[in-house]
């Protein structure tokens, strides 16, 4: 049994500290996931809070994380994101991965010119991918979810996620070779 399983069992049993630990571990990741898709810090904070409110309601109703914790929380976050965009007036376009380079900037306060160029190219190149491909890339490589976890979040099979990932990486490789090769 790993640390996440222990935390999940503690939370399901009603351990208040475990719920606090779940929030401490996952809130920054959920916020980052939402912020990169929204480009609005306040809205990302609101939706992050809503994700954890829904998790508490699910705990009360006996539906708390029937699967692994990370994919379950990311699935709630994705659903909140979809709900948000459905409520927007027709014609408004969603901002996907606008802030892709934030993780590098947060880890290294002084990124090199080369890092900045790579992140700018990556933001540009991600614009050529489908929204699902961008989600797979973000969840797999930025959030570190496994193929099975991403499949659960997106409601696809693991084979479909692997295919989306393969097509996305192939497209990025082709763009890189055409532009920089």
HUMO-V547146 format. One record per pair of residues at least 12 apart in sequence whose ideal C-beta (glycine too) atoms are under 10 Angstrom apart, sorted by sequence separation. I is the first residue (numbers start at 0). J is the second residue. If there is no record, write none. Layout:
i & j
I & J
I & J
This chain:
i & j
5 & 17
6 & 18
9 & 21
10 & 22
31 & 43
33 & 45
34 & 46
81 & 93
103 & 115
125 & 137
137 & 149
138 & 150
145 & 157
146 & 158
148 & 160
149 & 161
30 & 43
33 & 46
34 & 47
80 & 93
136 & 149
146 & 159
147 & 160
150 & 163
6 & 20
7 & 21
29 & 43
30 & 44
32 & 46
33 & 47
54 & 68
57 & 71
100 & 114
103 & 117
104 & 118
135 & 149
138 & 152
146 & 160
149 & 163
5 & 20
6 & 21
32 & 47
80 & 95
100 & 115
103 & 118
121 & 136
134 & 149
135 & 150
138 & 153
145 & 160
146 & 161
149 & 164
30 & 46
31 & 47
33 & 49
102 & 118
144 & 160
29 & 46
30 & 47
33 & 50
54 & 71
100 & 117
101 & 118
135 & 152
2 & 20
3 & 21
6 & 24
26 & 44
29 & 47
30 & 48
32 & 50
54 & 72
57 & 75
100 & 118
103 & 121
134 & 152
135 & 153
146 & 164
6 & 25
28 & 47
29 & 48
53 & 72
99 & 118
100 & 119
134 & 153
27 & 47
30 & 50
98 & 118
99 & 119
135 & 155
3 & 24
26 & 47
29 & 50
51 & 72
54 & 75
100 & 121
139 & 160
2 & 24
3 & 25
25 & 47
26 & 48
29 & 51
50 & 72
53 & 75
99 & 121
100 & 122
131 & 153
138 & 160
139 & 161
50 & 73
52 & 75
53 & 76
99 & 122
26 & 50
50 & 74
51 & 75
98 & 122
99 & 123
131 & 155
135 & 159
139 & 163
140 & 164
22 & 47
25 & 50
26 & 51
29 & 54
47 & 72
50 & 75
51 & 76
53 & 78
96 & 121
97 & 122
99 & 124
135 & 160
139 & 164
22 & 48
25 & 51
49 & 75
50 & 76
53 & 79
96 & 122
99 & 125
134 & 160
135 & 161
138 & 164
49 & 76
50 & 77
135 & 162
136 & 163
140 & 167
22 & 50
50 & 78
97 & 125
131 & 159
135 & 163
136 & 164
139 & 167
140 & 168
22 & 51
25 & 54
46 & 75
47 & 76
50 & 79
96 & 125
97 & 126
131 & 160
134 & 163
135 & 164
139 & 168
21 & 51
46 & 76
49 & 79
50 & 80
95 & 125
96 & 126
132 & 162
133 & 163
135 & 165
95 & 126
132 & 163
135 & 166
136 & 167
22 & 54
47 & 79
96 & 128
131 & 163
132 & 164
135 & 167
136 & 168
18 & 51
21 & 54
22 & 55
43 & 76
46 & 79
49 & 82
95 & 128
132 & 165
134 & 167
135 & 168
21 & 55
45 & 79
46 & 80
49 & 83
95 & 129
96 & 130
99 & 133
129 & 163
132 & 166
133 & 167
95 & 130
128 & 163
131 & 166
132 & 167
136 & 171
18 & 54
46 & 82
131 & 167
132 & 168
18 & 55
21 & 58
43 & 80
46 & 83
93 & 130
96 & 133
99 & 136
129 & 166
42 & 80
45 & 83
95 & 133
96 & 134
99 & 137
128 & 166
129 & 167
132 & 170
95 & 134
102 & 141
128 & 167
132 & 171
18 & 58
29 & 69
32 & 72
33 & 73
36 & 76
96 & 136
101 & 141
102 & 142
127 & 167
128 & 168
28 & 69
32 & 73
36 & 77
42 & 83
96 & 137
129 & 170
21 & 63
95 & 137
99 & 141
125 & 167
128 & 170
21 & 64
25 & 68
29 & 72
33 & 76
37 & 80
124 & 167
127 & 170
128 & 171
10 & 54
24 & 68
25 & 69
28 & 72
29 & 73
32 & 76
33 & 77
36 & 80
127 & 171
10 & 55
13 & 58
18 & 63
24 & 69
28 & 73
32 & 77
96 & 141
125 & 170
13 & 59
25 & 71
26 & 72
29 & 75
30 & 76
33 & 79
37 & 83
124 & 170
125 & 171
127 & 173
128 & 174
11 & 58
21 & 68
25 & 72
29 & 76
33 & 80
36 & 83
37 & 84
124 & 171
127 & 174
10 & 58
24 & 72
25 & 73
28 & 76
32 & 80
36 & 84
124 & 172
126 & 174
124 & 173
125 & 174
11 & 61
13 & 63
22 & 72
29 & 79
33 & 83
121 & 171
124 & 174
21 & 72
25 & 76
120 & 171
123 & 174
124 & 175
11 & 63
10 & 63
11 & 64
121 & 174
10 & 64
11 & 65
80 & 134
120 & 174
121 & 175
124 & 178
38 & 93
39 & 94
43 & 98
120 & 175
123 & 178
7 & 63
37 & 93
38 & 94
7 & 64
36 & 93
37 & 94
38 & 95
77 & 134
6 & 64
10 & 68
36 & 94
37 & 95
38 & 96
39 & 97
40 & 98
120 & 178
7 & 66
35 & 94
36 & 95
38 & 97
120 & 179
7 & 67
34 & 94
35 & 95
36 & 96
37 & 97
38 & 98
3 & 64
7 & 68
35 & 96
36 & 97
37 & 98
73 & 134
77 & 138
6 & 68
35 & 97
36 & 98
117 & 179
4 & 67
34 & 97
35 & 98
116 & 179
3 & 67
4 & 68
7 & 71
34 & 98
35 & 99
3 & 68
35 & 100
73 & 138
1 & 67
3 & 69
35 & 101
31 & 98
34 & 101
35 & 102
70 & 138
69 & 138
73 & 142
31 & 101
31 & 102
73 & 144
70 & 142
69 & 142
31 & 105
69 & 143
70 & 144
74 & 148
78 & 152
69 & 144
70 & 145
73 & 148
77 & 152
69 & 145
73 & 149
76 & 152
77 & 153
78 & 154
67 & 144
70 & 147
71 & 148
74 & 151
75 & 152
77 & 154
27 & 105
67 & 145
70 & 148
73 & 151
74 & 152
69 & 148
70 & 149
73 & 152
74 & 153
67 & 147
68 & 148
70 & 150
71 & 151
72 & 152
73 & 153
74 & 154
66 & 147
67 & 148
70 & 151
71 & 152
66 & 148
69 & 151
70 & 152
69 & 152
70 & 153
67 & 151
66 & 151
66 & 152
36 & 130
36 & 133
35 & 133
36 & 134
36 & 137
32 & 134
35 & 137
32 & 137
31 & 137
32 & 138
35 & 141
35 & 142
32 & 141
31 & 141
32 & 142
31 & 142
32 & 144
28 & 141
29 & 142
28 & 142
28 & 143
28 & 144
32 & 152
